[in-house]
Each structure stands twice: as structure tokens, then as C-alpha cells.
Amino acid sequence: MAEGLSLRLEAARPIPLDLSLEAAPGELLALVGPSGAGKTTVLRCIAGLHRAAAGRIACGGEIWFDSASGRDIPPHRRRAGLVFQDYALFPHMTAAANVAAAMGHLPPARRTARLRELFALVHLSGLEHRRPAELSGGQQQRVAVARALARDPAVLLLDEPFSAVDRATRRKLQAELAALRRGLSIPILLVTHDLEEAVALADRIAVLHRGRGLQTDRPAALLAKPANAEVARLLDLRNLFRGRVEAQEAGRTLLRWGGRLLEAAPAPAFPPGAEVDWLVPGHAVLLHRRDRPSGGERENPVPAIVRNLLALGEEARVTLDVGDPDGGTLALSLPLHAARRNGLAPGEACTVSLLAEAIHLMPRSGG
């Protein structure tokens, strides 16, 4: 990936690191994981603000760090645009001066025109002479993005850029980032704690935990097929259970779950007798209708008792006791009117089907 970003980082301490990442020009890669996972440290390593014990960082056709050869380009020579979580604007300087501070590589005659371009790009035209205290949180964030782009970077690094604004502003800024990135031909790395944000904005998502890269994939593939139970839990995926492969026959996998036998998506890598973790997404849990049963409901039928029902606007989030040997519960969401029509309430019995093609098997974890 000569013109994109590629990195390999290793360290035992003070911050453990063990991961490899790549991002192509024009691609937005989101880094997700719990606090302390190493997400911000990765951005700091790329920008040259933190040095890993070993590894290699290449971006835009240049090698910025290579422990094997001793190469370590200083931060001011790395073409990395970094937007900090708190924006890190100079409070005594105007918005224009904050952005111009990153234009040292441009001849003075070019800077005024470039400032106009950047302020138009981030929808701040007319606010160039305001200081940070005179700007809203969203406007400060836009100034920080403009300053990062003023360096003409080979990579744009965004560290929780929307965390300091209210929900409505956050949604607006997310939409602006989605529009902005269409005009950029550089890789973008976005650190976020918000999985919904990552799914909405990213081409791919990398899951990090304790400095390790656990899995990188497209959002839909990651949510449907996490590599293991650890990734599933870090993504806060529900409906995670344990079972044993009963048989592989006629292009289907039979799964033993307590006293039940389920048909799952073909998983030939797991031989009969293999202990597995398995997952079924909420959208693949089909409630049997009391008034009009359908043929599809014959697929993996499971009797259940409603443990909890939470009404959120027009949506009902339902938790079911399904007799899981390990005490796990099954979660699904459906329109509130459908829940009421089917008589769902705590303590009520119902039946659901688990769609076989969506049941995903994973190697058994030790936890």
C-alpha cells in the first residue's frame, strides 16, 4: 500500500502494543475498543508523538518509522493531520491564525487563498476572526479539522473528534465528515467509543483491546461474523451462547445447544464434537405470531418466557429466557405495536425462530 498507510507496532510497556493495520487512500478506518485499548496511542505513534519499541510505519510512500533501521522521522516532518479530542486550539489566536499556524510549508502568498478554501470546506466562512471562546463546540471542531488539513497531510487522524459536543451537533458533524471525506484522497483513521458512529462512517473497523488488534473488517461483516467471543463482547453484541457441533451433513452444520439441536450456517471448519461459541443477531430472531404462523417459523423454533420488555418510543426491546444452560438470555427488538399485538409482557410465554443462515460459530473461548 505505497500511497496509503501501513503500520506494525510492538511494545511490552509502558503501553502494550501488538497490531498491524493498513488504510488505503480515501479509506476511513475506525479504531474501536474500550478505554485503555491503545486507540489514541496508535494515532500518537503515527504522528510521531509516541515511539513504539519496535515496528514500522509507512505513509504516502515514505517510511516514517522503522525500528530495524533506526529511522524515526520527527513529528514536524511527518505529513500527519491530527485532530485532538479537546481540539487543542490556541485560545489567544483567532480561528484563522490557528489554521495558518499549520501552513509553514506554504509560501506566504498562497496562504490567504488556502485559508478561504479551508474555511469554506468546513462551513466556517465569515468566522475567521473569532477566537475559540467565541465559537461553539462544533465550530471549534471544524477549526481543528481545517488546521489538520492545512498541513496537506498524507493521513488524517481523528481522536474522538465528536465527544465534546451535544448529540444533535454530533450528528451534524458526522454528516459533514462523511461529505468531507469524499473529497479527500488520503487515509483517515477515526478513534471512537461509539460503535454506531463507526458503523455509519467507516469503510472498515479495527477492534483493539489492550494494545492488540483483534479483528479488522467491514462493519457489516464484523457485526455478523466476529472472530471470537472476545470481539463479540467488545462490540456489545447480544445473543452469545456456547454449544457443541453435532454433525456436518449435506452442506449444513448441526449445533447442540443444551437439550436442543439447531441448524446453523455451514461451518465446515468445526468437526463434530467441537466446542464452540455461537452468535445469532437480533434481526435473525423471528417472533412467532399468535394469529398467523408462517412457514419460516418452523426454522429452529425455541420456546421462551419474556423476562423483560422495554418500550423505547415505537420500539420494544425484549429479553427472553430460553433455558440456556449457562443462564444466557436472548434479545430482540420489534415494533411496539407488534409486541402488544402478540401479548408480550414479562412472564408471558412465546416462541421464536433462530434463522439458521445467521447463526455464526466461533472457536470456544477460555472465558
Phi and psi in degrees as a GROMACS rama.xvg file:
@    title "Ramachandran Plot"
@    xaxis  label "Phi"
@    yaxis  label "Psi"
@TYPE xy
-60.4566  -41.1652  ALA-2
-98.1439  -3.84355  GLU-3
-96.8694  -149.961  GLY-4
-119.067  134.76  LEU-5
-140.481  140.87  SER-6
-150.211  151.652  LEU-7
-136.142  121.69  ARG-8
-125.612  134.221  LEU-9
-137.405  136.732  GLU-10
-166.659  143.757  ALA-11
-93.7968  -34.6077  ALA-12
-160.59  163.812  ARG-13
-73.1709  -21.2375  PRO-14
-116.682  113.431  ILE-15
-62.5064  139.093  PRO-16
-141.545  135.929  LEU-17
-160.307  82.1068  ASP-18
-157.306  156.384  LEU-19
-127.775  137.884  SER-20
-140.881  151.894  LEU-21
-138.31  145.004  GLU-22
-142.09  127.98  ALA-23
-83.4578  159.567  ALA-24
-55.432  131.432  PRO-25
84.0545  -5.10899  GLY-26
-91.6828  141.631  GLU-27
-106.84  117.069  LEU-28
-109.128  121.5  LEU-29
-96.7078  135.962  ALA-30
-104.805  118.695  LEU-31
-123.501  158.903  VAL-32
154.046  168.39  GLY-33
-70.8534  170.181  PRO-34
-58.305  138.07  SER-35
84.8539  5.6345  GLY-36
-74.7659  -16.8018  ALA-37
103.415  9.8668  GLY-38
-63.0751  -52.277  LYS-39
-65.3625  -35.2382  THR-40
-60.2231  -37.9732  THR-41
-60.3801  -46.0276  VAL-42
-62.2017  -41.3137  LEU-43
-65.6519  -35.0558  ARG-44
-64.3201  -43.4951  CYS-45
-63.0021  -42.3608  ILE-46
-75.6577  -11.3581  ALA-47
89.0215  12.1313  GLY-48
-90.5117  -9.73109  LEU-49
-144.569  141.051  HIS-50
-112.882  121.366  ARG-51
-72.7652  156.783  ALA-52
-64.4275  -35.8238  ALA-53
-151.887  158.965  ALA-54
137.787  -164.838  GLY-55
-153.963  137.154  ARG-56
-129.462  122.552  ILE-57
-126.269  137.863  ALA-58
-151.76  135.983  CYS-59
58.9433  30.004  GLY-60
84.1462  4.88244  GLY-61
-119.576  148.669  GLU-62
-94.0785  117.402  ILE-63
-93.4797  -28.7136  TRP-64
-150.392  133.528  PHE-65
-152.443  102.014  ASP-66
-64.6226  -29.3724  SER-67
-65.344  -36.9411  ALA-68
-100.185  -5.59071  SER-69
81.8661  11.0744  GLY-70
-79.2566  130.872  ARG-71
-152.903  92.4353  ASP-72
-69.3951  131.468  ILE-73
-65.4372  157.429  PRO-74
-54.3565  -40.996  PRO-75
-69.4889  -14.9176  HIS-76
-99.9187  -3.33725  ARG-77
-90.3415  130.373  ARG-78
-84.1595  68.3713  ARG-79
-118.933  124.51  ALA-80
-96.1945  115.015  GLY-81
-114.948  124.733  LEU-82
-105.368  112.839  VAL-83
-76.3842  160.452  PHE-84
-60.2737  -37.4486  GLN-85
-99.3105  11.576  ASP-86
73.9563  -33.7246  TYR-87
53.8987  42.5461  ALA-88
-80.3281  150.684  LEU-89
-77.2709  115.467  PHE-90
-67.053  -26.1205  PRO-91
-86.8078  -3.77004  HIS-92
-108.734  150.902  MET-93
-68.7354  166.902  THR-94
-58.2564  -42.9382  ALA-95
-63.9524  -39.8967  ALA-96
-68.292  -36.018  ALA-97
-60.4424  -42.8018  ASN-98
-72.6411  -41.2487  VAL-99
-63.1021  -25.645  ALA-100
-61.5004  -20.1452  ALA-101
-97.212  11.1786  ALA-102
-106.941  22.6855  MET-103
-59.1038  -21.3472  GLY-104
-82.0826  -11.2061  HIS-105
-97.2671  146.332  LEU-106
-65.3659  145.125  PRO-107
-52.3122  -35.4077  PRO-108
-66.6413  -20.1618  ALA-109
-93.5088  -15.3009  ARG-110
-70.3929  -39.2143  ARG-111
-62.1409  -45.1582  THR-112
-64.7268  -39.7032  ALA-113
-66.0852  -37.5308  ARG-114
-59.9638  -44.7128  LEU-115
-60.4376  -42.4372  ARG-116
-61.1247  -45.8498  GLU-117
-68.5589  -41.33  LEU-118
-67.391  -32.9073  PHE-119
-68.9807  -39.1402  ALA-120
-62.1993  -37.0543  LEU-121
-101.31  15.5456  VAL-122
60.9354  45.7428  HIS-123
-126.114  15.928  LEU-124
-56.4854  132.464  SER-125
97.4092  -10.9073  GLY-126
-110.256  15.5637  LEU-127
-60.3746  -30.8073  GLU-128
-97.6213  7.76609  HIS-129
-85.6484  146.783  ARG-130
-87.6162  161.378  ARG-131
-51.6939  -38.8028  PRO-132
-64.9353  -19.5125  ALA-133
-94.1754  4.48139  GLU-134
-112.577  150.552  LEU-135
-72.446  168.663  SER-136
-58.1808  -41.3315  GLY-137
-65.932  -37.8076  GLY-138
-68.6296  -38.1216  GLN-139
-61.8555  -39.5675  GLN-140
-62.7792  -38.9517  GLN-141
-65.6566  -38.5779  ARG-142
-61.5566  -42.1924  VAL-143
-62.7746  -38.9468  ALA-144
-66.2175  -43.2063  VAL-145
-61.1448  -40.2109  ALA-146
-65.0892  -39.5052  ARG-147
-63.7963  -39.9376  ALA-148
-74.9658  -20.942  LEU-149
-64.4044  -20.1094  ALA-150
-79.5746  -1.53459  ARG-151
50.9033  58.446  ASP-152
-73.9598  158.718  PRO-153
-89.1199  -12.998  ALA-154
-152.399  143.439  VAL-155
-110.459  124.778  LEU-156
-113.994  119.944  LEU-157
-117.716  113.105  LEU-158
-102.185  99.029  ASP-159
45.4231  55.8494  GLU-160
-68.8574  -16.3021  PRO-161
-110.535  7.96515  PHE-162
-72.176  -21.5417  SER-163
-96.0652  9.09941  ALA-164
-118.61  163.265  VAL-165
-71.677  169.106  ASP-166
-60.8511  -42.3875  ARG-167
-65.5908  -43.909  ALA-168
-64.8593  -37.644  THR-169
-58.5316  -45.832  ARG-170
-63.3336  -39.3844  ARG-171
-65.8936  -43.4344  LYS-172
-67.1852  -35.2498  LEU-173
-61.8282  -43.0353  GLN-174
-63.9126  -38.4478  ALA-175
-66.9569  -38.3872  GLU-176
-64.5965  -40.8399  LEU-177
-60.4539  -38.9769  ALA-178
-73.4405  -40.5893  ALA-179
-61.9312  -42.3777  LEU-180
-66.6354  -22.6904  ARG-181
-64.5974  -22.5683  ARG-182
-98.1484  4.20427  GLY-183
-107.924  138.271  LEU-184
-111.548  33.1736  SER-185
-121.892  154.744  ILE-186
-67.9408  147.185  PRO-187
-124.664  128.904  ILE-188
-110.667  124.996  LEU-189
-116.557  118.412  LEU-190
-91.9113  128.484  VAL-191
-152.242  148.971  THR-192
-92.1031  -9.16649  HIS-193
-95.3458  105.639  ASP-194
-63.7946  -38.6106  LEU-195
-60.1913  -39.6115  GLU-196
-63.1665  -44.7887  GLU-197
-62.1403  -44.0051  ALA-198
-63.7573  -39.1034  VAL-199
-71.9761  -33.8604  ALA-200
-103.852  -28.9823  LEU-201
-89.8622  147.26  ALA-202
-76.9808  -38.9737  ASP-203
-140.228  157.4  ARG-204
-124.158  134.279  ILE-205
-109.545  125.979  ALA-206
-96.1401  123.341  VAL-207
-116.11  147.045  LEU-208
-153.063  122.054  HIS-209
52.7174  41.6065  ARG-210
80.9871  -3.03066  GLY-211
-98.3629  141.225  ARG-212
-87.831  113.156  GLY-213
-89.0997  -38.8386  LEU-214
-165.938  141.197  GLN-215
-130.854  128.427  THR-216
-164.679  172.539  ASP-217
-63.2589  148.365  ARG-218
-53.2044  -48.1216  PRO-219
-63.4684  -41.7975  ALA-220
-67.7987  -37.5742  ALA-221
-65.0211  -43.2153  LEU-222
-72.4637  -33.0163  LEU-223
-82.5778  -31.2613  ALA-224
-138.356  67.8232  LYS-225
-61.463  150.825  PRO-226
-66.0554  -32.4836  ALA-227
-160.618  177.789  ASN-228
-65.3301  -30.9202  ALA-229
-61.9133  -45.8491  GLU-230
-63.1529  -43.1905  VAL-231
-58.7319  -42.9078  ALA-232
-68.8296  -39.4815  ARG-233
-64.3291  -29.5693  LEU-234
-86.0133  2.02272  LEU-235
58.3235  38.513  ASP-236
-80.2926  136.383  LEU-237
-92.5292  177.514  ARG-238
61.705  50.0007  ASN-239
-107.995  123.418  LEU-240
-135.636  175.502  PHE-241
-117.253  149.219  ARG-242
-160.857  -169.489  GLY-243
-140.009  136.181  ARG-244
-69.8268  123.436  VAL-245
-86.9552  -43.5671  GLU-246
-164.49  157.63  ALA-247
-119.754  112.121  GLN-248
-150.029  137.988  GLU-249
50.5463  44.6135  ALA-250
71.6181  20.0542  GLY-251
-136.887  156.41  ARG-252
-111.154  127.422  THR-253
-100.145  130.364  LEU-254
-118.499  126.042  LEU-255
-89.4492  121.487  ARG-256
-126.466  96.6546  TRP-257
60.7721  -123.803  GLY-258
-91.4364  7.42614  GLY-259
-108.065  153.845  ARG-260
-117.981  118.951  LEU-261
-111.813  149.449  LEU-262
-94.0826  132.134  GLU-263
-122.058  169.803  ALA-264
-58.6875  144.953  ALA-265
-53.2782  125.562  PRO-266
-137.276  69.4993  ALA-267
-64.8953  -13.7877  PRO-268
-69.9483  -16.4723  ALA-269
-103.359  113.261  PHE-270
-75.0328  161.135  PRO-271
-53.5862  135.303  PRO-272
95.602  -11.3873  GLY-273
-68.6724  132.408  ALA-274
-82.8393  130.881  GLU-275
-135.747  158.481  VAL-276
-95.1277  148.543  ASP-277
-144.07  157.247  TRP-278
-137.142  139.96  LEU-279
-130.092  119.836  VAL-280
-67.4574  153.705  PRO-281
-58.1501  -33.1471  GLY-282
-68.8642  -15.3592  HIS-283
-99.2094  11.3528  ALA-284
-101.44  111.332  VAL-285
-105.378  119.143  LEU-286
-75.32  130.802  LEU-287
-72.6292  125.708  HIS-288
-79.8495  135.969  ARG-289
-73.4696  -27.6155  ARG-290
-92.0264  -33.2507  ASP-291
-138.611  79.673  ARG-292
-60.245  146.624  PRO-293
-117.842  161.318  SER-294
-60.9346  -34.5478  GLY-295
-63.9044  -17.492  GLY-296
-77.1927  -3.08815  GLU-297
-79.3432  -7.43253  ARG-298
-83.5698  113.226  GLU-299
48.5926  56.71  ASN-300
-69.2986  137.833  PRO-301
-133.881  118.502  VAL-302
-72.1002  147.687  PRO-303
-150.24  164.68  ALA-304
-122.376  132.025  ILE-305
-69.1627  119.574  VAL-306
-91.1162  -39.1845  ARG-307
-152.82  147.368  ASN-308
-137.574  120.541  LEU-309
-115.381  119.466  LEU-310
-90.5567  120.026  ALA-311
-121.782  96.4668  LEU-312
63.9626  -121.181  GLY-313
-95.8915  8.74463  GLU-314
-113.172  143.364  GLU-315
-113.461  126.608  ALA-316
-104.488  118.794  ARG-317
-114.203  134.575  VAL-318
-113.738  128.524  THR-319
-116.821  139.23  LEU-320
-88.7665  116.905  ASP-321
-116.001  15.6412  VAL-322
68.8055  31.32  GLY-323
-63.4133  132.487  ASP-324
-57.493  -27.6701  PRO-325
-96.9675  6.23187  ASP-326
84.2826  8.96595  GLY-327
-70.8408  156.778  GLY-328
-116.681  163.378  THR-329
-110.588  132.245  LEU-330
-117.416  142.629  ALA-331
-149.968  159.83  LEU-332
-123.646  144.071  SER-333
-153.902  163.685  LEU-334
-57.5234  141.224  PRO-335
-59.1359  -38.029  LEU-336
-65.2101  -33.2141  HIS-337
-69.5582  -37.9252  ALA-338
-63.5013  -42.5854  ALA-339
-68.4479  -40.74  ARG-340
-62.5218  -31.8726  ARG-341
-93.6755  8.95572  ASN-342
69.6099  26.6337  GLY-343
-73.2111  129.103  LEU-344
-163.521  154.044  ALA-345
-51.3993  129.068  PRO-346
93.449  -12.938  GLY-347
-81.1345  146.82  GLU-348
-87.6265  148.504  ALA-349
-155.025  176.927  CYS-350
-133.809  139.793  THR-351
-127.667  158.849  VAL-352
-113.233  142.793  SER-353
-106.719  112.051  LEU-354
-66.3294  122.976  LEU-355
-59.3478  -42.6876  ALA-356
-64.6446  -17.5967  GLU-357
-98.2746  -6.4058  ALA-358
-77.1102  119.406  ILE-359
-111.008  125.866  HIS-360
-97.8289  143.45  LEU-361
-135.72  156.23  MET-362
-59.1211  142.723  PRO-363
-64.7818  128.966  ARG-364
-85.4592  163.309  SER-365
-82.7871  -14.6619  GLY-366
